[in-house]
Amino acid sequence: MTDMKVHIAGVELQNPVIAASGTFGFGREYGQLYDLSEIGAISVKGLTKAPRAGNPPPRITETPGGILNSVGLQNPGVDAFIRDEIPYLRQYRCKIIANMAGNTFEDYCEMAEKLSAADVDFLEMNISCPNVKAGGAAFGTHPDTVFAITDAVRKYAKKPLIVKLSPNVADITETAKAAEAAGADALSLINTLTGMAIDIRTRRPILANVIGGMSGPCVKPVALRMVYQVYRAVQVPIIGMGGITSGEDAVEFLLAGSTAISVGTANFTDPYACIKIRDGIRQYMQDQTITKIGDLTGGLLLE
């Protein structure tokens, strides 16, 4: 028997596979294909205080080994999520991670307070958003800002708080340590890398927003390296993500230090990716006669 249960901030997930925010919507489309109780958790589409239409198209394009997106956090708003989507998701045994995005400290604090009173299991704070009160730089690009916003939101968050780290920094261990020091219960990494694509026939950017977030298999080596570094810098659990498309990929992230893993872009090419990755992890455990998945976390051999 293989025990695939993992624990994050006192919450038990039946297995370590999480559907990553932005690639799984609110689960409804995937719920038509399989029982969502089969995965550990769903990190829902990034939520904002008010409904948001997102960026103008084109806002997604393929790139070698992945995709670039500038969707712009299209979502129905936090109130509609609480009213319409939580009851749907509660049909299933998977845990609910409410992903929050904002442009001011006040945005995040208000959403944290509102979602803490709702029936969700975790709050996940996307700090790759631009801080409009500080010239537009992302909240997650400097340790001082990471500490300040995590500390502020922590006062309103009555559910376990996950801070999602941006890879677009000089040293991700510094922002990880800042989030931990300010009270984060767990970290998720990495968010997308910034990139762009150009149509040489028109000499114009392919994305209307010019710059987008790059995800998919092409980012996996970077993500894996960052998880490895952060695991050695903090004590809180890590949810690793970035280009995971197979059980083997997932095991790499576990060995590098992840307690759980998130599957994102792979859901677009194979809607059953989460299930197949879960089964791949289980098969690896059986082949290696590993009975508890927790034994894999940080199990990288360096000598």
N, C-alpha and C positions, 0 to 999 in steps of 0.2 A: 504494500500500500504506500502511496505517496501523499504526504501531507502538504498541500499547496497553499494553506492559509498563511496570510501575512498580517501584521499588525502595524498600523500607522497612527501614532498619537492616541493609542487606546482603542482604536476602531479596527475591527477584524474584517478583512476582505477574504472571500472564499478562495481567491487565487490572485496572483499579482498583476493580472492584465487589466489595464485601464484604457478605455477609449479616450484619446486625447481631444482636448477642446478645439473646436473649430472644424473638426473632420467628421463628427458624428452627430451634428445637430443636437436635437434633444432625444435622439434614439428612435424616433418614430419610423423612419425609413428602414433602419436596420432591424427594428422589431418585427417588420413584415417578413423577414428572412430567417431569423432564428430567435430563440428565447434569450432575452437579454440577461436573464438570471445566470447565464453561463459564464459571464465575465465578472471580474472583481468590482469594477466601478465604471461610471461614466462621468467624465469631466465635460460638462455641457458647454454649448456655444457661449462664447464670451458675452457677458451681460453688462449693460450700461444702465444708468438711472432711467433714461428715457429711451423709447424706441429709436433705432438708428437704421437708416437706409443703406449705409455703407458707401464705398467709393463708386464713382462712375466706371462703367466698363470701357475697355477690357481690363479685367482685374485678376486674371489668372492665366498663366502660360507655362507650358512645359519647358524644362531645361535639362541638359544631360544629367541623368541620375536623379531627377526630382522635379519639383515645380516651384514657381514663384507666384506668390499671391499678394494682392493688396485689396482684399475684400473690404476691409475697413470696419470690421466688427458689426456687420449687419445683424440685428437681433430685435426681438419684440419689446425689449425692456424688462427690467427686473420684476415689475408688478405682474405683467402678463405671464412671465415664467412661473412665478409662485402660484398664480391662479390656474393656469392651463397645463403646465408641463409637469410639475411635481406630482399631481395625482396620477398622471399617466405613468411616470417612472416608478411610482410606488407599487405598481403591479408586480414588479420584479424584485429579486433579492439583491441585485447589484447596488452598491453604494452610490450616492449622488454627491458629486463635487460641483459646487457652484463657482464658476469662473467669473471673476469680477474685473472690469476694466473701467478706467476713468481718466479724467484730465486734471483733476485737482485732488488734494488730500480729502476735501469734503465729500467728493464723489465716492471715494472708496469707503470712507467712514460711514456714510449714510447707507450704502449698500450692505456693508458688513453688519450693521445694526438690524437692517430689515431682513436679511437672509439668515441671521442668527435666530430670529424668531420663527423662521420657516422650517419645514421638514426636510432639511438637507443634512448630510453627514460631515462635509468639509466645506471650507471656503478656500478658494485658490485665487491668489492675487496676481494678476498679470501686470508686472511693473515695466513692461516694454512700451507702455503708452507714453505719449508726450505730455510733459508737465506744462500746461499752458501758462501757468503763473511764473514759470522760471525760464522763459524763452523757448520752450518747445523741446528741450532735451528730455530724453526718456528718463523716467523715474529710476530705472534699474541700472543706469550707466555709472553711478558713483556711489561708493560705500556709504558716505554720509547721508545721501538722499534715500538709499535703501533702508538704512537704519531709521531715519526720521519717519518715512511712510509706514514701515512695518510697526514701529512703536505707536504711531497714531492709530492705525487700524486695530492693533492688538487690544486697545481699550474698548472697542466696540464688538470685537469678534468673540462670540460665546461658543463658537464651534471651532474645532481644530483648524488652524490657519496654515495653509501651504503658500509659500512664496515661490512664484515661477520666475526663474532667473534668466536674464538676457545673456546670450553669448557674445554680444557686441561690446565687449569690455576688454581692458588690458589684462586683468587678472581676476578670473571668476571666483577664486577662493576668497578674495577680499569682500566681494558683495555677498557671498554665501555666509561668511562669518558675521557680517553686519546684520543680515536678516536673522540669523540665529541669536545674536546678542540682543536683538530687539524683541524677541519672543516668538519667532516663527516655530511652529510645531514640526514642520517638514519643509523640504525644498523640492521643487520639480525643475528639471533641466534636461535639455536646453529648449528655449524658445527658438524661433527661426533666426537664421543669419540674414543680414540684409544683402540684397543683390539687385541686379537689373538685367534687362535684355533689350537689344536694339534690333529693329527691322532695317537691314541695310538697304532694302529697296526703297523704302520711304524715308530713311534716315531719321526715323522717329522712335522714341521708346515704345516697346510693345505694350507695357502697362500704362494706363492713363495716369496713374499716380507716379510714374517713372520708376520709383524704387519700391521693391516688395520684399516679402519674407521668403527665404529659400528653405525648403524642407525636402525630405525624401532620403534615399540611400546615400546621396552625395554628402550629406552632413554627418553621417554616422561616425567616421573616425574622429571628427572634432568633438561631437557629443560624448563619445566614449572617453576621450581624454579628459574632458571637463568633469565628468562624473567621477573618474578615478582621482582627480585632484581634489575635488570637493569632499569626497568620502574621507580623505585623510586630513581634512581641515575642520570638519564639524562633527557633532555627535548626533544631530537629528537625522531622521530617516530621509532617504533620497528616492524620488520617483524619477527614473531615468527615461529619456526619450530622445529621438533623433535618428530617423532612418531605419527603425526596426521593422523588418519585413518577414522574419522567420523565428522559429524557436531558438535557433542557434544565435541569432542576433540578440535575442532577449537574454539568453544565458550569459553572453559577453557582458551585458550591462549589469546583470546581477553580480557576476564575478568582480566587476570594477567597483562595486559598492552600492548598487541600487537595492532597495527593499522591494520595490515594485517597478513596473515599466509601463509606459504609455505608448499606444500605437496610433499614429496619426495618418500620414499620407498613404500608407499601405491600404487603408480602408477604401481609398478611391480606386485603386486598381483591383482589389479583391475585397468585396464586402464581408467576406467570411474571415478576413485576416486575423481578427482578434481570437477567434475560435481556433484557427490553425496554429497560431503562435502559442496559445495556452497548451494545446495538445503536443506541440513540439517541445515545450519545456518539460512536460510530464514524461515524454518519451526519453528525453535526455536523462532525467532523474532515474528512471527505471534502468536505462542502460548502464548508468554509473552507480547503481544501487544506493542512491541518495534518497532517504526517506522524508526528510524535512527540507522544504525549500529555503528556509532561513539559513541553512548550512552553506548555501551558495553565496550569500551576500558578502562581498569583500573577500571572496575566496581565491583571488588571484595569487598565483605562486610567483614570487620574484627571485627565488634562489633555486 
